[in-house]
């Protein structure tokens, strides 16, 4: 087991290649060498120590992918603390809840205008500190060992209380040292695009910094038109990238050649579409295409499967593959005994990559982090049901509980149901995931409370939930129930509710052209991308299940078909599909 702290692993490269680029921020054109990063992080560590920070203290970080984010996390660890990354897209109430669960820590925020934005979203009494712009060469922080906590990552919790996963230094070291799934060489450039609250950031930052590579804070495919984004990836000479499965699917559908210049492409978060993987590999493949799997509790990735046209040829779905280095994958039954090869069991993960547990939740920790009977070693119960396929790779079959993933974010459906119930607007609520990949979304089935007008209920629920839940946890669609359908056993029949979403016999697109505008083309593209049976001029893209990823996909299709530049932001901001169609030049070609 590695007992070296992460700062020591970075310090090796400060000594070996001090003038090599450690971090670059494309948007601001800022960059720091390894020695500059070390000195900037030293200044932050010294400032934290002056405020009384001691080993093990939690320090929150409010920054998007940037130079400041990298300085902040390295500086906090050099001070002996552990960082708590905040979600830049979460509402203020959610941020307040996370900070409360973390013990109301000091928050390190980015410099400049970005920091001012964060100040407006943090609770008024929150102590803050900007990332300093000076350098400190003499700071010597406390010794940090492998079992010291490095960061706390908050995920959705079924009780309505977010779960803070406590990840030690040794767990990150297991992910980054001598990796068998993705080699980052000195000088390689690793894209940093993930939401800092999403633990893919762990891979993006530490796999680069502990290998002498460069962290490149890169715009996401939703920030730029797809062709501009691809040029940016090429111009920045990106070697390694991680994509949520939904984002990969979106790009692969429109531009399967987009990854050709990249050495390592990792995809994870949901089931990878095997047809799209084959399409990318057949057109202009990256050096390696890796399907990566792992819960936050096992530190980003626990298994991987390198996809090739040969090994996908005889498969029906992409497996999650084989164990990472220093990782044990166990397929166990309810009594935590191994099941025979080929049979379904719960995936339990062991090894130094396993987290300490949940912050301040000992009962939940004891339920999910358990001793494996034969060896006595601690393992994490993932709740994923898996089986081994011929050749030994594992594939996910289903889940034990009602945890789902939407665009890479892990969600406990019970948390949303509890939040809806707490509004007092409904007598009963049932939330389900529908669709897959980029088309995945949440639907809420609600029985309105007495005196609540069904016509305004959806808007009221969205407004209330937005105060405490991030956008990806708010159902895209609401279905009003006159009564709760029951199964023969007397339980709420969720299958019957989902059947309400199906309306056979409806035309795929109801979209007459309007005043010479290319409305029919817009409606057809929206219907195709969202997988809805019809689209009217008064529909709202977000209400139909749209999101920023799907807006990029829709705009890309329209641009290709109509020969004009279509801005995905216009689609997201438009009140209705008709209003969006009116922004497209009337001379554009009509038709699909």
RODO-2510 file (C-alpha; in nm, 4 decimals, decimal comma):
residues 592
     n   res          X          Y          Z
     1     x     0,0000     0,0000     0,0000
     2     x     0,1329     0,3433    -0,0990
     3     x     0,1979     0,5635     0,2048
     4     x     0,3213     0,8646     0,0096
     5     x     0,1131     1,1809     0,0135
     6     x     0,0170     1,3482    -0,3141
     7     x     0,2281     1,6637    -0,2556
     8     x     0,5415     1,4475    -0,2436
     9     x     0,4477     1,2873    -0,5765
    10     x     0,4129     1,6326    -0,7344
    11     x     0,7324     1,7594    -0,5692
    12     x     0,9302     1,4950    -0,7580
    13     x     0,8450     1,6682    -1,0847
    14     x     0,9124     2,0116    -0,9393
    15     x     1,2677     1,8858    -0,8846
    16     x     1,3044     1,6938    -1,2120
    17     x     1,1347     1,9315    -1,4588
    18     x     1,0818     2,2672    -1,2830
    19     x     1,0312     2,4610    -1,6067
    20     x     0,7864     2,2138    -1,7630
    21     x     0,4267     2,3360    -1,7943
    22     x     0,2138     2,2003    -1,5094
    23     x    -0,1187     2,3701    -1,5834
    24     x    -0,2632     2,5754    -1,8669
    25     x    -0,5978     2,7541    -1,8839
    26     x    -0,7129     2,7955    -2,2418
    27     x    -0,9806     3,0597    -2,1785
    28     x    -0,7401     3,3039    -2,0078
    29     x    -0,4211     3,1867    -2,1799
    30     x    -0,2609     3,1532    -1,8358
    31     x    -0,0119     2,8810    -1,7499
    32     x     0,2211     2,7820    -1,4681
    33     x     0,5384     2,5748    -1,4721
    34     x     0,5856     2,3095    -1,2085
    35     x     0,7996     2,5361    -0,9929
    36     x     0,5518     2,8233    -1,0316
    37     x     0,2626     2,5948    -0,9357
    38     x     0,4565     2,4726    -0,6335
    39     x     0,5343     2,8265    -0,5205
    40     x     0,1784     2,9538    -0,5764
    41     x     0,0419     2,6520    -0,3873
    42     x     0,2988     2,7205    -0,1159
    43     x     0,1662     3,0731    -0,0748
    44     x    -0,1867     2,9398    -0,0333
    45     x    -0,0683     2,6732     0,2118
    46     x     0,1129     2,9375     0,4173
    47     x    -0,1964     3,1580     0,4228
    48     x    -0,4107     2,8625     0,5345
    49     x    -0,1612     2,7751     0,8069
    50     x    -0,1666     3,1351     0,9266
    51     x    -0,5440     3,1011     0,9655
    52     x    -0,4967     2,7950     1,1832
    53     x    -0,5366     2,5119     0,9338
    54     x    -0,3957     2,1882     1,0712
    55     x    -0,3613     1,8353     0,9351
    56     x    -0,6952     1,6837     0,8402
    57     x    -0,8939     2,0087     0,8240
    58     x    -1,1519     2,0352     0,5469
    59     x    -1,1216     2,3318     0,3102
    60     x    -1,3843     2,3882     0,0412
    61     x    -1,2900     2,4950    -0,3121
    62     x    -1,5109     2,7168    -0,5275
    63     x    -1,3574     2,7217    -0,8737
    64     x    -1,4263     2,5942    -1,2217
    65     x    -1,1594     2,4038    -1,4198
    66     x    -0,8776     2,6593    -1,4197
    67     x    -0,5297     2,7457    -1,3008
    68     x    -0,6854     2,8553    -0,9712
    69     x    -0,8490     2,5155    -0,9194
    70     x    -0,5140     2,3371    -0,9526
    71     x    -0,3345     2,5851    -0,7264
    72     x    -0,6131     2,5494    -0,4691
    73     x    -0,6127     2,1709    -0,4405
    74     x    -0,2318     2,1437    -0,4353
    75     x    -0,2081     2,4248    -0,1793
    76     x    -0,4714     2,2743     0,0496
    77     x    -0,2940     1,9382     0,0487
    78     x     0,0424     2,1050     0,1130
    79     x    -0,1153     2,2670     0,4207
    80     x    -0,2181     1,9207     0,5411
    81     x    -0,5857     1,9784     0,4721
    82     x    -0,8375     1,7967     0,2543
    83     x    -1,0326     1,9760    -0,0151
    84     x    -1,4095     1,9720    -0,0670
    85     x    -1,4892     2,0647    -0,4298
    86     x    -1,8142     2,2576    -0,4731
    87     x    -2,0465     2,2169    -0,7693
    88     x    -2,0476     2,5437    -0,9689
    89     x    -2,3924     2,4573    -1,1073
    90     x    -2,5610     2,3750    -0,7764
    91     x    -2,8155     2,6172    -0,6285
    92     x    -2,7226     2,8180    -0,3227
    93     x    -2,9266     2,5986    -0,0846
    94     x    -2,7469     2,2857    -0,2054
    95     x    -2,4079     2,4510    -0,1595
    96     x    -2,5120     2,5578     0,1894
    97     x    -2,6123     2,1982     0,2722
    98     x    -2,2783     2,0605     0,1529
    99     x    -2,0874     2,3214     0,3529
   100     x    -2,2931     2,2418     0,6632
   101     x    -2,2220     1,8689     0,6233
   102     x    -1,8514     1,9541     0,5924
   103     x    -1,8567     2,1529     0,9165
   104     x    -1,8850     2,5020     0,7630
   105     x    -1,5248     2,5154     0,6431
   106     x    -1,3250     2,8006     0,4969
   107     x    -1,3849     2,8325     0,1228
   108     x    -1,0978     2,9023    -0,1161
   109     x    -1,2334     3,0832    -0,4215
   110     x    -1,0859     3,1758    -0,7553
   111     x    -0,9347     3,5160    -0,8207
   112     x    -1,0876     3,7931    -1,0308
   113     x    -1,4464     3,8078    -1,1519
   114     x    -1,5044     3,4340    -1,1062
   115     x    -1,4449     3,4755    -0,7351
   116     x    -1,6994     3,7571    -0,7137
   117     x    -1,9640     3,5297    -0,8680
   118     x    -1,8981     3,2647    -0,6062
   119     x    -1,9193     3,5158    -0,3230
   120     x    -2,2776     3,5916    -0,4261
   121     x    -2,3694     3,2222    -0,4120
   122     x    -2,2150     3,1344    -0,0768
   123     x    -2,3955     3,1833     0,2562
   124     x    -2,3299     3,5302     0,3943
   125     x    -2,1307     3,4134     0,6981
   126     x    -1,9017     3,1799     0,5026
   127     x    -1,5315     3,2522     0,5631
   128     x    -1,3510     3,2836     0,2306
   129     x    -1,0001     3,3272     0,0958
   130     x    -0,8945     3,4056    -0,2587
   131     x    -0,6232     3,2056    -0,4282
   132     x    -0,3177     3,4285    -0,3704
   133     x    -0,1287     3,5627    -0,6697
   134     x     0,2064     3,5615    -0,4903
   135     x     0,4665     3,2898    -0,4494
   136     x     0,6110     3,1258    -0,1397
   137     x     0,9381     2,9333    -0,1658
   138     x     1,0067     2,8370     0,1953
   139     x     0,6796     2,6853     0,3151
   140     x     0,7180     2,3396     0,4672
   141     x     0,3865     2,1835     0,5565
   142     x     0,3079     1,8896     0,7820
   143     x     0,3895     1,5374     0,6708
   144     x     0,1011     1,3757     0,4851
   145     x     0,0686     0,9975     0,4828
   146     x    -0,1239     0,7584     0,2640
   147     x    -0,4138     0,7277     0,5080
   148     x    -0,4538     1,1037     0,5520
   149     x    -0,7699     1,2275     0,3863
   150     x    -0,7136     1,4079     0,0569
   151     x    -1,0633     1,5198    -0,0394
   152     x    -1,4315     1,4746     0,0362
   153     x    -1,6633     1,4323    -0,2622
   154     x    -2,0361     1,4774    -0,2014
   155     x    -2,2852     1,2592    -0,3865
   156     x    -2,6627     1,2245    -0,3740
   157     x    -2,8077     1,0486    -0,0677
   158     x    -3,1332     0,8502    -0,0478
   159     x    -3,2327     1,0154     0,2817
   160     x    -3,2115     1,3636     0,1316
   161     x    -2,8783     1,4188     0,3047
   162     x    -2,5791     1,4358     0,0661
   163     x    -2,3106     1,1757     0,1298
   164     x    -1,9548     1,3012     0,1708
   165     x    -1,7134     1,0311     0,0532
   166     x    -1,3813     1,0637     0,2386
   167     x    -1,0963     0,9725     0,0028
   168     x    -0,7407     0,9278     0,1399
   169     x    -0,4117     1,0007    -0,0369
   170     x    -0,3343     0,6299    -0,0808
   171     x    -0,6569     0,5842    -0,2777
   172     x    -0,5569     0,8539    -0,5286
   173     x    -0,2025     0,7147    -0,5443
   174     x    -0,3514     0,3753    -0,6345
   175     x    -0,5355     0,5423    -0,9250
   176     x    -0,2363     0,7284    -1,0675
   177     x     0,0780     0,5210    -1,0037
   178     x     0,1762     0,2607    -1,2657
   179     x    -0,1707     0,2623    -1,4230
   180     x    -0,2684    -0,0364    -1,6361
   181     x    -0,5633     0,1444    -1,7975
   182     x    -0,4210     0,4776    -1,9194
   183     x    -0,0553     0,5770    -1,9345
   184     x     0,0252     0,9477    -1,8984
   185     x     0,3869     1,0210    -1,9914
   186     x     0,5949     1,3240    -1,8859
   187     x     0,4907     1,6185    -2,1002
   188     x     0,1529     1,4676    -2,1966
   189     x    -0,1389     1,7095    -2,1950
   190     x    -0,4494     1,5989    -2,0030
   191     x    -0,7776     1,7846    -2,0534
   192     x    -0,9567     1,9171    -1,7454
   193     x    -1,3233     1,9618    -1,8390
   194     x    -1,5145     1,7849    -1,5604
   195     x    -1,7305     1,9594    -1,3047
   196     x    -1,4942     1,9806    -1,0017
   197     x    -1,7623     1,8136    -0,7863
   198     x    -1,7550     1,5117    -1,0217
   199     x    -1,4717     1,2773    -0,9244
   200     x    -1,3451     1,2494    -1,2827
   201     x    -1,1544     1,5629    -1,1799
   202     x    -0,9385     1,3358    -0,9625
   203     x    -0,8202     1,1554    -1,2741
   204     x    -0,7778     1,4732    -1,4785
   205     x    -0,5619     1,6532    -1,2214
   206     x    -0,3628     1,3890    -1,0394
   207     x    -0,2857     1,1534    -1,3263
   208     x    -0,1225     1,4515    -1,4967
   209     x     0,0533     1,6148    -1,2004
   210     x     0,2035     1,2919    -1,0631
   211     x     0,3388     1,1935    -1,4055
   212     x     0,5018     1,5210    -1,5077
   213     x     0,2195     1,6027    -1,7487
   214     x     0,0210     1,9210    -1,8100
   215     x    -0,3323     1,9845    -1,6883
   216     x    -0,5126     2,1770    -1,9633
   217     x    -0,8320     2,3499    -1,8465
   218     x    -1,0262     2,3147    -2,1694
   219     x    -1,3667     2,4441    -2,2843
   220     x    -1,6282     2,1692    -2,2940
   221     x    -1,8147     2,0672    -2,6108
   222     x    -2,1122     2,2635    -2,4783
   223     x    -1,9081     2,5847    -2,4596
   224     x    -1,8182     2,5981    -2,8304
   225     x    -1,9619     2,4877    -3,1641
   226     x    -1,8447     2,1322    -3,2200
   227     x    -1,6023     2,2172    -3,5040
   228     x    -1,4393     2,4915    -3,2961
   229     x    -1,4119     2,2563    -2,9998
   230     x    -1,2441     1,9885    -3,2125
   231     x    -0,9971     2,2486    -3,3435
   232     x    -0,9259     2,3523    -2,9856
   233     x    -0,8473     1,9925    -2,8873
   234     x    -0,6130     1,9622    -3,1852
   235     x    -0,4482     2,3024    -3,1368
   236     x    -0,3866     2,2281    -2,7682
   237     x    -0,2350     1,8892    -2,8605
   238     x    -0,4444     1,7084    -2,6009
   239     x    -0,3175     1,3556    -2,5336
   240     x    -0,5679     1,2286    -2,2771
   241     x    -0,9363     1,3081    -2,2198
   242     x    -1,2205     1,1788    -2,0069
   243     x    -1,5824     1,2086    -2,1203
   244     x    -1,9042     1,1242    -1,9451
   245     x    -2,0780     0,8578    -2,1495
   246     x    -2,3546     1,0970    -2,2522
   247     x    -2,1078     1,3553    -2,3798
   248     x    -1,9136     1,0916    -2,5718
   249     x    -2,2347     0,9623    -2,7292
   250     x    -2,3364     1,3120    -2,8355
   251     x    -2,0051     1,3882    -3,0047
   252     x    -1,9738     1,0398    -3,1558
   253     x    -2,3146     1,0641    -3,3226
   254     x    -2,2300     1,3912    -3,4922
   255     x    -1,8534     1,3699    -3,5403
   256     x    -1,7152     1,0168    -3,4895
   257     x    -1,3777     1,1448    -3,6116
   258     x    -1,3546     1,4033    -3,3336
   259     x    -1,1196     1,1929    -3,1199
   260     x    -0,8654     1,1006    -3,3878
   261     x    -0,5864     1,3242    -3,2543
   262     x    -0,6096     1,2011    -2,8943
   263     x    -0,3893     0,9253    -2,7505
   264     x    -0,6213     0,8163    -2,4674
   265     x    -0,9993     0,8624    -2,4605
   266     x    -1,1696     0,7401    -2,1437
   267     x    -1,5471     0,7161    -2,1174
   268     x    -1,7476     0,6459    -1,8026
   269     x    -2,0541     0,7087    -1,5940
   270     x    -2,3185     0,5029    -1,7767
   271     x    -2,3494     0,2109    -2,0176
   272     x    -2,1400     0,2779    -2,3293
   273     x    -2,3319     0,2339    -2,6567
   274     x    -2,1523    -0,0451    -2,8410
   275     x    -2,2647     0,0727    -3,1859
   276     x    -2,1258     0,4211    -3,1280
   277     x    -1,8013     0,2763    -2,9934
   278     x    -1,7690     0,0672    -3,3090
   279     x    -1,8480     0,3708    -3,5240
   280     x    -1,5689     0,5758    -3,3656
   281     x    -1,3214     0,2884    -3,3928
   282     x    -1,4087     0,2296    -3,7580
   283     x    -1,3819     0,5927    -3,8727
   284     x    -1,0836     0,7715    -3,7138
   285     x    -1,0122     0,6134    -3,3768
   286     x    -0,8113     0,7605    -3,0911
   287     x    -0,4974     0,5782    -2,9832
   288     x    -0,6985     0,3987    -2,7142
   289     x    -1,0706     0,4000    -2,6345
   290     x    -1,1282     0,2863    -2,2767
   291     x    -1,4599     0,2177    -2,1051
   292     x    -1,3884     0,3053    -1,7412
   293     x    -1,6044     0,2121    -1,4435
   294     x    -1,5954     0,3043    -1,0791
   295     x    -1,7971     0,4609    -0,7986
   296     x    -1,6748     0,7611    -0,6019
   297     x    -1,6236     0,5292    -0,3042
   298     x    -1,3571     0,3394    -0,4994
   299     x    -1,1806     0,6553    -0,6182
   300     x    -1,2925     0,7324    -0,9709
   301     x    -1,2131     0,4061    -1,1538
   302     x    -1,2046     0,0442    -1,0386
   303     x    -1,2131    -0,1386    -1,3716
   304     x    -1,1543    -0,0710    -1,7382
   305     x    -1,2060    -0,2263    -2,0794
   306     x    -1,0043    -0,1168    -2,3820
   307     x    -1,2405    -0,1200    -2,6806
   308     x    -1,1220    -0,2440    -3,0186
   309     x    -1,3143    -0,3519    -3,3248
   310     x    -1,1859    -0,7059    -3,2693
   311     x    -1,2909    -0,7464    -2,9068
   312     x    -1,6298    -0,5795    -2,9589
   313     x    -1,7170    -0,7916    -3,2617
   314     x    -1,8765    -1,0813    -3,0709
   315     x    -2,0241    -0,8743    -2,7869
   316     x    -2,3776    -0,7437    -2,7417
   317     x    -2,2778    -0,4677    -2,4972
   318     x    -1,9569    -0,3083    -2,3755
   319     x    -1,8371    -0,4638    -2,0463
   320     x    -1,6805    -0,2732    -1,7596
   321     x    -1,3844    -0,5032    -1,7987
   322     x    -1,1035    -0,5952    -1,5637
   323     x    -0,9644    -0,4661    -1,2353
   324     x    -0,7313    -0,1691    -1,2226
   325     x    -0,3919    -0,2093    -1,0608
   326     x    -0,4058    -0,2777    -0,6842
   327     x    -0,7815    -0,3343    -0,7058
   328     x    -0,9877    -0,6388    -0,6110
   329     x    -1,3192    -0,6979    -0,7878
   330     x    -1,5372    -0,9541    -0,6094
   331     x    -1,8754    -1,0811    -0,7334
   332     x    -2,0616    -1,1852    -0,4185
   333     x    -2,4050    -1,3069    -0,3114
   334     x    -2,6202    -1,1673    -0,0291
   335     x    -2,4014    -1,3452     0,2273
   336     x    -2,0848    -1,1984     0,0721
   337     x    -1,9797    -1,5362    -0,0662
   338     x    -1,8347    -1,5627    -0,4174
   339     x    -2,0745    -1,6678    -0,6940
   340     x    -1,9668    -1,9050    -0,9749
   341     x    -1,8336    -1,7471    -1,2938
   342     x    -2,1152    -1,6371    -1,5198
   343     x    -2,3706    -1,5997    -1,2412
   344     x    -2,5018    -1,2623    -1,1279
   345     x    -2,3871    -1,1146    -0,7986
   346     x    -2,3146    -0,7802    -0,6335
   347     x    -1,9845    -0,6197    -0,7270
   348     x    -1,7739    -0,5487    -0,4199
   349     x    -1,4459    -0,3578    -0,4528
   350     x    -1,1380    -0,3955    -0,2360
   351     x    -0,7849    -0,2618    -0,2244
   352     x    -0,6172     0,0686    -0,1339
   353     x    -0,8499     0,2624    -0,3678
   354     x    -1,1431     0,2165    -0,1303
   355     x    -1,2449     0,5315     0,0578
   356     x    -1,2561     0,5706     0,4358
   357     x    -1,6368     0,5943     0,4336
   358     x    -1,8986     0,8678     0,4587
   359     x    -1,8280     1,1885     0,6476
   360     x    -2,0232     1,1956     0,9743
   361     x    -2,2436     0,8971     0,8789
   362     x    -2,1054     0,5934     1,0645
   363     x    -2,4217     0,3829     1,0272
   364     x    -2,4304     0,4226     0,6509
   365     x    -2,0554     0,3607     0,6343
   366     x    -2,0955     0,0311     0,8189
   367     x    -2,3654    -0,0781     0,5735
   368     x    -2,1633    -0,0127     0,2594
   369     x    -1,8023    -0,0670     0,3727
   370     x    -1,7867    -0,4225     0,5075
   371     x    -1,5375    -0,6978     0,5845
   372     x    -1,5188    -0,9745     0,3244
   373     x    -1,5661    -1,2966     0,5281
   374     x    -1,2830    -1,5062     0,3858
   375     x    -0,9998    -1,2526     0,3998
   376     x    -1,1399    -1,0025     0,6469
   377     x    -1,0388    -0,7231     0,4069
   378     x    -1,2553    -0,4143     0,3787
   379     x    -1,4640    -0,3960     0,0609
   380     x    -1,7163    -0,1489    -0,0729
   381     x    -2,0579    -0,2823    -0,1738
   382     x    -2,1389    -0,1024    -0,4984
   383     x    -2,5023    -0,2120    -0,5357
   384     x    -2,4240    -0,2977    -0,8997
   385     x    -2,5229    -0,6475    -1,0089
   386     x    -2,2615    -0,7899    -1,2462
   387     x    -2,1504    -1,1149    -1,4047
   388     x    -1,8354    -1,2415    -1,5697
   389     x    -1,8590    -1,3044    -1,9438
   390     x    -1,6389    -1,5487    -2,1397
   391     x    -1,2845    -1,4194    -2,1168
   392     x    -1,3316    -1,2933    -1,7615
   393     x    -1,4476    -0,9355    -1,8203
   394     x    -1,7335    -0,8113    -1,6039
   395     x    -2,0544    -0,6571    -1,7344
   396     x    -2,3158    -0,4666    -1,5342
   397     x    -2,6619    -0,6259    -1,5390
   398     x    -2,8658    -0,3944    -1,3129
   399     x    -2,8701    -0,2306    -0,9688
   400     x    -2,9897    -0,3512    -0,6317
   401     x    -3,1268    -0,0155    -0,5209
   402     x    -3,2823     0,2765    -0,7056
   403     x    -2,9650     0,4694    -0,7692
   404     x    -2,9282     0,5924    -1,1279
   405     x    -2,6854     0,7989    -1,3317
   406     x    -2,7807     1,0967    -1,5473
   407     x    -2,5031     1,2448    -1,7652
   408     x    -2,2433     1,0950    -1,5334
   409     x    -2,3975     1,2247    -1,2095
   410     x    -2,5025     0,9635    -0,9564
   411     x    -2,8529     1,0228    -0,8233
   412     x    -3,0585     0,8621    -0,5491
   413     x    -3,4187     0,8825    -0,6690
   414     x    -3,5424     0,8780    -0,3093
   415     x    -3,3637     1,2071    -0,2425
   416     x    -3,5662     1,3758    -0,5165
   417     x    -3,8895     1,2152    -0,3982
   418     x    -3,8214     1,3372    -0,0437
   419     x    -3,7541     1,6898    -0,1714
   420     x    -4,0784     1,6905    -0,3722
   421     x    -4,2770     1,5648    -0,0723
   422     x    -4,1243     1,8360     0,1451
   423     x    -4,2809     2,1062    -0,0738
   424     x    -4,6271     2,0107     0,0529
   425     x    -4,7611     2,0416    -0,3017
   426     x    -4,8219     1,6697    -0,3564
   427     x    -4,9808     1,3791    -0,1753
   428     x    -4,7631     1,1226    -0,3496
   429     x    -4,4588     1,1325    -0,5764
   430     x    -4,2671     0,8740    -0,7786
   431     x    -3,9518     0,9644    -0,9736
   432     x    -3,8121     0,7388    -1,2464
   433     x    -3,5295     0,7494    -1,4981
   434     x    -3,6304     0,7185    -1,8636
   435     x    -3,4103     0,6851    -2,1713
   436     x    -3,0404     0,6165    -2,1994
   437     x    -2,7222     0,8123    -2,2624
   438     x    -2,7708     1,1727    -2,3678
   439     x    -3,1456     1,1083    -2,3939
   440     x    -3,1703     0,9969    -2,0309
   441     x    -3,3826     1,2085    -1,8015
   442     x    -3,6045     1,2035    -1,4959
   443     x    -3,9827     1,1967    -1,4908
   444     x    -4,1866     1,2765    -1,1812
   445     x    -4,5325     1,1229    -1,1330
   446     x    -4,7276     1,3287    -0,8809
   447     x    -5,0658     1,3182    -0,7119
   448     x    -5,1425     1,6869    -0,6391
   449     x    -5,2320     1,7851    -0,2832
   450     x    -5,5774     1,9236    -0,2092
   451     x    -5,6131     2,2796    -0,3307
   452     x    -5,3099     2,2637    -0,5638
   453     x    -5,3873     2,3544    -0,9249
   454     x    -5,2495     2,0872    -1,1603
   455     x    -5,2015     2,3509    -1,4330
   456     x    -4,9359     2,5335    -1,2294
   457     x    -4,7954     2,2416    -1,0304
   458     x    -4,5017     2,1655    -1,2625
   459     x    -4,3774     2,5248    -1,2573
   460     x    -4,4188     2,5466    -0,8790
   461     x    -4,2275     2,2222    -0,8257
   462     x    -3,9417     2,3289    -1,0534
   463     x    -3,9147     2,6628    -0,8736
   464     x    -3,9136     2,5055    -0,5266
   465     x    -3,6732     2,2241    -0,6160
   466     x    -3,4294     2,4613    -0,7876
   467     x    -3,3677     2,6212    -0,4478
   468     x    -3,2138     2,3038    -0,3099
   469     x    -3,1289     2,0606    -0,5895
   470     x    -2,8902     2,0892    -0,8851
   471     x    -3,0540     2,1016    -1,2263
   472     x    -2,9676     1,7442    -1,3202
   473     x    -3,1783     1,6218    -1,0234
   474     x    -3,4940     1,8073    -1,1243
   475     x    -3,7318     1,5971    -1,3380
   476     x    -3,7579     1,7138    -1,6968
   477     x    -4,1247     1,6182    -1,7119
   478     x    -4,4135     1,5898    -1,4655
   479     x    -4,7107     1,3576    -1,5026
   480     x    -5,0219     1,4316    -1,2955
   481     x    -5,1931     1,1315    -1,1406
   482     x    -5,5650     1,1199    -1,0611
   483     x    -5,4904     0,8183    -0,8441
   484     x    -5,1863     0,6047    -0,7726
   485     x    -5,1957     0,2834    -0,9815
   486     x    -5,1424    -0,0273    -0,7691
   487     x    -4,9882    -0,3630    -0,8508
   488     x    -5,1579    -0,6907    -0,7536
   489     x    -4,9589    -0,6865    -0,4298
   490     x    -5,1037    -0,3464    -0,3401
   491     x    -4,7801    -0,1542    -0,4002
   492     x    -4,7496     0,1504    -0,6224
   493     x    -4,7173     0,0220    -0,9790
   494     x    -4,4261     0,2143    -1,1288
   495     x    -4,4433     0,0140    -1,4517
   496     x    -4,7994     0,1287    -1,5040
   497     x    -4,6879     0,4875    -1,4516
   498     x    -4,4096     0,4545    -1,7085
   499     x    -4,6624     0,3093    -1,9528
   500     x    -4,8479     0,6426    -1,9333
   501     x    -4,5581     0,8007    -2,1221
   502     x    -4,6232     0,5857    -2,4290
   503     x    -4,8827     0,7135    -2,6756
   504     x    -4,8928     0,4709    -2,9688
   505     x    -5,0241     0,5894    -3,3017
   506     x    -4,9188     0,9519    -3,2670
   507     x    -4,7290     1,1045    -3,5601
   508     x    -4,3555     1,1416    -3,5031
   509     x    -4,3534     1,5150    -3,5746
   510     x    -4,6420     1,7573    -3,5728
   511     x    -4,4633     2,0585    -3,7113
   512     x    -4,6207     2,2698    -3,9844
   513     x    -4,3981     2,5348    -4,1373
   514     x    -4,4737     2,8790    -3,9989
   515     x    -4,4512     3,2065    -4,1880
   516     x    -4,1726     3,0774    -4,4120
   517     x    -3,9513     2,9929    -4,1155
   518     x    -3,7803     2,6502    -4,1183
   519     x    -3,9923     2,5315    -3,8278
   520     x    -4,0536     2,1830    -3,9638
   521     x    -3,6798     2,1172    -3,9923
   522     x    -3,6264     2,2395    -3,6356
   523     x    -3,9117     2,0294    -3,5019
   524     x    -3,7878     1,7206    -3,6832
   525     x    -3,4338     1,7611    -3,5457
   526     x    -3,5627     1,8207    -3,1922
   527     x    -3,7870     1,5135    -3,2122
   528     x    -3,5012     1,2965    -3,3396
   529     x    -3,2531     1,4056    -3,0750
   530     x    -3,4934     1,3990    -2,7804
   531     x    -3,6741     1,0862    -2,8951
   532     x    -4,0179     1,2439    -2,8502
   533     x    -4,3137     1,1594    -3,0786
   534     x    -4,4170     1,5144    -3,1619
   535     x    -4,3018     1,8732    -3,1274
   536     x    -4,5213     2,1813    -3,1403
   537     x    -4,4366     2,5483    -3,1765
   538     x    -4,5341     2,6141    -2,8139
   539     x    -4,3155     2,3399    -2,6641
   540     x    -4,0138     2,4354    -2,4550
   541     x    -3,6893     2,2493    -2,5315
   542     x    -3,5997     2,1966    -2,1644
   543     x    -3,9505     2,0822    -2,0762
   544     x    -3,9291     1,8178    -2,3487
   545     x    -3,6200     1,6756    -2,1804
   546     x    -3,3503     1,8859    -2,3425
   547     x    -3,0221     1,9872    -2,1840
   548     x    -2,7013     2,1566    -2,2911
   549     x    -2,5560     1,8367    -2,4394
   550     x    -2,8694     1,7673    -2,6439
   551     x    -2,8851     2,1314    -2,7538
   552     x    -2,5355     2,0978    -2,9044
   553     x    -2,6425     1,7813    -3,0842
   554     x    -2,9598     1,9441    -3,2204
   555     x    -2,7748     2,2565    -3,3337
   556     x    -2,5091     2,0450    -3,5045
   557     x    -2,7713     1,8552    -3,7029
   558     x    -2,9497     2,1727    -3,8037
   559     x    -2,6249     2,3410    -3,9089
   560     x    -2,5363     2,0454    -4,1309
   561     x    -2,8824     2,0171    -4,2855
   562     x    -2,9607     2,3851    -4,3318
   563     x    -2,6220     2,5267    -4,4189
   564     x    -2,6287     2,7969    -4,1519
   565     x    -2,4607     2,8463    -3,8144
   566     x    -2,7057     2,7447    -3,5408
   567     x    -2,6254     2,8503    -3,1838
   568     x    -2,7211     2,5876    -2,9209
   569     x    -2,7490     2,8628    -2,6598
   570     x    -3,0404     3,0137    -2,8540
   571     x    -3,2250     2,6836    -2,8287
   572     x    -3,1651     2,6613    -2,4541
   573     x    -3,2727     3,0201    -2,3904
   574     x    -3,5773     3,0310    -2,6189
   575     x    -3,9168     3,0188    -2,4476
   576     x    -4,0558     2,7944    -2,7200
   577     x    -3,9372     2,5863    -3,0156
   578     x    -4,1245     2,8281    -3,2402
   579     x    -3,9332     3,1238    -3,0988
   580     x    -3,6056     2,9414    -3,1607
   581     x    -3,7031     2,8582    -3,5188
   582     x    -3,7691     3,2264    -3,5779
   583     x    -3,4025     3,3050    -3,5018
   584     x    -3,2857     3,0966    -3,8004
   585     x    -3,2518     3,2928    -4,1265
   586     x    -3,5548     3,2561    -4,3523
   587     x    -3,3326     3,1759    -4,6487
   588     x    -3,2050     2,8571    -4,4858
   589     x    -3,2841     2,5341    -4,6616
   590     x    -3,5952     2,3626    -4,5293
   591     x    -3,6098     1,9882    -4,4979
   592     x    -3,4301     1,7024    -4,3336
***
